[in-house]
Amino acid sequence: MFSLISSAKRNRIEPTACLNDLFTRLPETSTQNLAQLLPDHWQPPA
């Protein structure tokens, strides 16, 4: 958890927004697409 928050801050992303989106999208994300949820690739939902 700490590493996700630190990575979000390092990428100038609001950690709360990133984590909320991560935990919302994680159950429906395939294993091939998990990298898109990491803070360095994360995009806010449209």
C-alpha positions as CSV (number, residue, x, y, z in Angstrom):
1,M,0.0,0.0,0.0
2,F,2.8,2.4,0.9
3,S,4.6,1.8,-2.4
4,L,1.4,2.6,-4.4
5,I,0.9,5.8,-2.5
6,S,4.6,6.8,-2.9
7,S,4.5,6.0,-6.6
8,A,1.3,8.1,-7.1
9,K,2.9,11.0,-5.3
10,R,6.1,10.6,-7.4
11,N,4.0,10.7,-10.6
12,R,2.1,13.8,-9.3
13,I,-1.2,11.9,-8.9
14,E,-3.6,12.3,-6.1
15,P,-3.1,9.0,-4.2
16,T,-6.7,8.8,-3.0
17,A,-8.1,9.2,-6.5
18,C,-5.7,6.6,-7.8
19,L,-6.4,4.1,-5.1
20,N,-10.2,4.5,-5.3
21,D,-10.1,4.0,-9.0
22,L,-7.7,1.1,-8.6
23,F,-9.9,-0.8,-6.2
24,T,-13.0,-0.1,-8.3
25,R,-11.5,-1.3,-11.6
26,L,-9.3,-4.1,-10.2
27,P,-12.0,-6.9,-10.0
28,E,-13.0,-6.4,-13.7
29,T,-9.4,-6.0,-15.1
30,S,-7.8,-9.0,-16.8
31,T,-4.3,-10.0,-15.7
32,Q,-3.0,-8.9,-19.1
33,N,-4.1,-5.3,-18.4
34,L,-3.0,-4.9,-14.7
35,A,-0.1,-2.8,-15.7
36,Q,-2.4,0.0,-16.8
37,L,-3.6,0.4,-13.2
38,L,-0.1,1.1,-11.8
39,P,0.6,4.7,-10.9
40,D,3.1,5.3,-13.7
41,H,0.5,4.2,-16.4
42,W,-2.7,5.2,-14.6
43,Q,-5.2,7.5,-16.3
44,P,-8.2,8.9,-14.5
45,P,-11.5,7.5,-15.7
46,A,-13.1,9.4,-18.5
